[in-house]
Amino acid sequence: MGFPNVSDIIATTIQNRSGVISDNVSKNNALLSRLKQRGNIKTFSGGNQILQELSFAENSNAGYYSGYETLPTGAQDVISAAQYDLKQAACPVTISGLEQLQNSGKEAIIDLLESRISVAESTMSNLIASGIYGDGTAYGGREISGLKLQLPSNPATGTAGGIDRATWNFWRSQKFAAVADGGAATTAANIQSYMNQLWAKMVRGQDRVDLIVMDNAYWGLYMASLQAIQRFTSSSDANAGFASVKFMDADVILDGGIGGFMASKEAYFINSKHMFYRPHAQRNMVPLSPGKRYSVNQDAEVQILAWAGNLTSDGLQFSGKMFE
């Protein structure tokens, strides 16, 4: 006879592994790994949107004065917030009545569920990683606000975080199109020059790009442009499981490889200080509502691994994209 409280076991098993699953999601993506290192994975507790506070202008009261000269004290409206929709993702884990009978005993069922939860874990990791490089239109617009949306090829159009880039210059990311801006397609001979030009657009004092993620094609060209003695690796990224080299003092990471989600010949130059991964505190890779879930017309039980949140930013002008 199958173990009678299978749904409870599924929920408990997922609950026990939820922290591990959430951690593995961040480890599976170079950007999320960097945001975790920086402390920019921040949960939120509620609301119908995720607000990311930002400063969009300087305080115009600032200035020089002499002696008893009157100082300006006018009210300053310089703080606002980008508003990101709450996105949801889920992966149901199922077990049939026949499988319950075939895997008799609590321990046998747990072994079966561990394998299926492990698959659900990797599936959710890939789903989030895919969304990181998406434009938010997949799944009927229910996908997270990925880099293709926030750091587009044409930064002067479209809306991100509820802010219209055509109206607000401060919300426009940077871009470098090889043919249009550089005059020729990217090669090993010119890739560093192109990277120099884009990188310089995003420097403000000590505030600058610290992470560059590349697809297979750009990674190959960049590696071919380097002499062996110039290949400086990053120990922190190597310890996190990512192969990296340096450009200026930014880490250059291949985020393509087998089953990569980046489009061909794309590179994102990211200032991770201004990027955030915002999962909901109560929906960060956890079982969706406890209790048994039965199919009305099948001999099966289900528990759902669920996530909610989004990728947000408080300064898109400090990051950019290089493409052909």
C-alpha positions in Angstrom: 0.0 0.0 0.0 1.2 3.5 -0.8 2.1 5.9 1.9 -1.2 7.7 2.7 -0.1 11.3 3.1 1.9 11.8 -0.1 0.9 15.4 -0.6 2.2 16.3 2.9 5.5 14.6 2.0 5.8 16.5 -1.2 5.1 19.8 0.5 7.5 19.1 3.4 10.2 17.9 1.0 9.9 21.0 -1.1 9.8 23.2 2.0 13.0 21.6 3.3 14.7 22.3 0.1 13.3 25.7 -0.7 16.3 27.6 0.5 18.6 25.3 -1.5 16.5 25.8 -4.6 16.5 29.5 -4.2 20.3 29.5 -3.7 20.9 27.4 -6.7 18.8 29.7 -8.9 21.2 32.6 -8.1 24.2 30.3 -8.6 23.0 29.3 -12.0 23.3 32.8 -13.5 26.3 35.1 -13.6 24.2 38.3 -13.0 22.2 36.8 -10.1 25.5 35.5 -8.6 27.0 39.0 -8.7 23.8 40.5 -7.2 24.0 38.1 -4.4 27.7 39.0 -3.7 26.7 42.6 -3.7 23.7 42.1 -1.4 21.2 43.2 -4.1 19.0 40.1 -3.8 16.3 41.8 -1.7 12.9 40.3 -0.9 9.8 42.4 -0.6 6.7 41.6 1.5 3.7 42.8 -0.5 2.0 45.3 -2.7 0.7 45.0 -6.3 4.0 46.3 -7.7 7.7 46.3 -6.8 8.9 49.9 -6.2 12.6 50.6 -6.8 13.4 54.0 -5.4 15.7 56.2 -7.5 17.1 59.8 -7.7 16.3 61.3 -11.1 17.7 64.9 -10.6 20.1 66.9 -8.5 19.1 69.3 -5.7 19.1 72.7 -7.4 19.5 74.5 -4.1 23.2 73.5 -4.1 25.6 76.4 -4.9 28.3 78.7 -3.6 27.5 81.7 -1.4 29.3 84.5 0.4 28.9 85.8 4.0 25.2 86.6 4.9 23.9 85.9 1.5 20.5 84.2 1.5 20.5 80.5 0.7 17.8 78.9 -1.4 15.5 76.6 0.4 13.0 75.6 -2.2 11.3 72.2 -2.1 13.1 69.7 -4.2 11.3 66.8 -6.0 14.3 64.6 -6.8 13.2 61.2 -5.6 10.9 58.8 -7.4 10.6 55.1 -8.0 10.5 52.7 -10.9 7.4 50.4 -10.7 7.8 46.8 -11.7 5.0 44.3 -12.1 5.0 41.3 -9.9 5.8 38.2 -12.0 4.9 34.6 -11.1 6.4 31.3 -12.0 5.7 27.7 -11.0 6.7 24.1 -11.6 4.2 21.4 -10.5 5.7 18.2 -9.0 3.3 15.2 -9.4 3.1 11.6 -8.3 0.5 9.1 -9.6 -1.4 6.5 -7.6 0.5 3.8 -9.5 3.8 5.3 -8.5 2.7 5.4 -4.9 1.9 1.7 -5.0 5.1 0.9 -6.8 7.2 2.9 -4.3 5.7 1.6 -1.1 7.0 3.1 2.1 7.7 6.7 3.2 11.5 6.5 2.4 10.9 5.1 -1.1 8.5 7.9 -2.0 10.8 10.5 -0.6 13.6 9.2 -2.8 11.3 9.4 -5.8 10.2 12.9 -4.9 13.8 14.1 -4.3 14.6 13.2 -7.9 11.6 15.0 -9.2 12.2 18.1 -7.1 15.8 18.1 -8.3 14.4 18.3 -11.8 11.9 21.0 -10.8 14.8 22.9 -9.2 16.9 22.9 -12.4 13.9 23.7 -14.5 13.0 26.7 -12.4 16.7 27.8 -12.5 16.7 27.7 -16.3 13.3 29.4 -16.4 14.6 32.4 -14.4 17.9 32.4 -16.2 16.1 32.6 -19.5 14.0 35.4 -18.3 17.1 37.4 -17.2 18.0 37.7 -20.8 14.4 38.1 -22.1 12.4 41.1 -23.1 9.4 40.3 -20.8 7.1 39.3 -23.7 7.4 35.5 -23.3 4.5 33.6 -21.8 2.1 36.3 -23.0 4.0 39.1 -21.3 4.1 37.2 -17.9 7.9 36.8 -18.0 10.2 38.8 -15.8 11.6 42.2 -17.0 14.9 40.9 -18.4 18.0 42.6 -19.7 16.7 42.8 -23.3 13.9 44.9 -22.0 15.9 47.0 -19.6 19.0 47.4 -21.7 17.6 47.4 -25.2 19.3 48.0 -28.6 17.4 51.3 -28.9 17.4 52.9 -25.4 15.3 55.9 -26.5 12.1 54.0 -27.0 9.8 51.8 -24.9 9.0 51.6 -21.2 10.8 49.9 -18.4 9.8 50.0 -14.7 6.8 52.2 -15.7 9.1 55.0 -17.0 9.0 56.1 -20.6 12.5 56.3 -22.0 11.4 58.5 -24.9 10.5 61.2 -22.3 13.1 60.7 -19.6 16.7 60.8 -20.7 18.0 59.7 -17.3 16.3 56.3 -17.8 18.1 55.4 -21.0 20.7 52.7 -20.9 23.9 52.9 -23.1 24.5 51.0 -26.3 27.1 50.3 -28.9 26.2 48.9 -32.3 29.2 47.6 -34.0 28.3 48.4 -37.6 26.3 51.6 -36.9 28.6 53.1 -34.2 31.9 51.4 -35.0 31.7 51.2 -38.8 32.4 47.5 -39.1 31.3 44.1 -37.7 33.0 43.0 -34.5 36.3 41.1 -34.9 39.1 40.1 -32.6 41.0 43.1 -33.9 38.4 45.8 -33.0 36.4 44.3 -30.1 38.5 45.9 -27.4 38.2 49.3 -29.1 34.4 48.9 -29.2 34.3 47.8 -25.5 36.4 50.8 -24.6 33.9 53.2 -26.2 30.9 51.6 -24.5 32.6 51.3 -21.1 33.5 55.0 -21.1 29.9 56.0 -21.5 29.0 54.4 -18.1 31.7 55.8 -15.8 30.8 58.4 -13.1 33.7 58.8 -10.8 34.2 55.5 -9.0 30.8 54.3 -10.2 31.3 52.0 -13.2 30.5 48.7 -14.9 31.7 45.7 -12.8 30.3 42.8 -14.8 30.2 42.0 -18.5 28.4 38.9 -19.7 29.0 37.7 -23.3 27.5 35.1 -25.6 29.7 32.4 -27.2 30.6 34.5 -30.3 31.7 37.7 -28.5 33.5 35.6 -25.8 35.5 33.9 -28.5 36.4 37.2 -30.2 37.4 38.8 -26.9 39.6 35.8 -25.9 41.2 35.8 -29.3 42.1 39.5 -28.8 44.0 38.8 -25.6 47.6 37.8 -25.2 48.1 35.0 -22.7 49.9 37.4 -20.3 46.9 39.7 -20.3 44.3 37.2 -19.2 43.6 38.3 -15.6 41.1 36.0 -13.9 38.8 36.8 -11.0 39.1 34.5 -8.1 35.7 35.5 -6.6 33.9 34.5 -9.8 36.0 31.4 -10.2 35.0 30.4 -6.7 31.4 31.0 -7.7 31.8 28.5 -10.6 32.1 31.0 -13.5 35.1 31.2 -15.8 36.1 34.9 -16.2 38.7 37.3 -17.3 39.1 41.0 -16.8 38.3 44.1 -18.9 39.4 47.2 -17.1 38.5 46.0 -13.6 35.2 44.4 -14.7 34.7 40.7 -14.8 34.0 39.3 -18.3 32.0 36.1 -18.0 30.8 33.6 -20.7 27.1 33.2 -20.0 26.4 31.2 -23.1 27.9 27.7 -23.5 25.5 24.7 -23.7 21.9 25.9 -23.7 22.8 29.5 -23.1 20.1 32.1 -23.3 21.9 35.1 -24.8 21.3 36.0 -28.4 24.3 35.6 -30.8 26.8 38.5 -30.6 25.5 40.3 -27.6 27.3 41.5 -24.5 25.7 43.3 -21.5 27.8 45.7 -19.6 26.3 45.8 -16.1 26.8 48.1 -13.1 25.4 45.6 -10.5 25.2 48.4 -7.9 22.0 49.5 -9.8 20.5 46.1 -10.5 18.3 44.1 -8.1 16.7 40.7 -7.9 13.5 41.1 -5.9 11.7 37.8 -5.0 8.6 37.9 -2.8 9.5 37.0 0.8 6.7 34.4 1.0 7.0 33.1 -2.6 10.7 32.4 -3.2 10.8 28.8 -4.4 8.3 27.4 -1.9 5.4 25.0 -2.1 2.3 26.8 -3.2 -0.2 26.6 -0.3 -0.1 23.5 1.9 -2.6 20.8 1.6 -3.5 18.0 -0.8 -4.1 18.8 -4.5 -5.9 16.0 -6.4 -6.7 15.8 -10.1 -10.5 15.4 -10.5 -10.2 12.9 -13.3 -6.8 11.3 -12.7 -5.2 9.1 -10.0 -2.5 11.7 -9.1 -1.4 14.2 -6.5 0.4 17.5 -7.1 2.4 20.0 -5.2 3.5 23.3 -6.9 7.0 24.8 -6.5 6.3 28.6 -6.8 8.2 31.9 -7.2 7.1 35.5 -7.5 9.2 38.7 -8.0 11.1 40.5 -10.7 14.4 41.9 -11.9 14.6 45.7 -11.1 16.9 48.7 -11.5 17.3 52.1 -10.0 19.7 53.4 -12.7 19.6 52.0 -16.2 21.9 54.7 -17.5 24.8 53.0 -15.8 24.5 49.8 -17.8 24.5 49.0 -21.5 24.6 46.6 -24.4 27.0 45.9 -27.2 25.7 44.2 -30.3 26.1 44.0 -34.1 
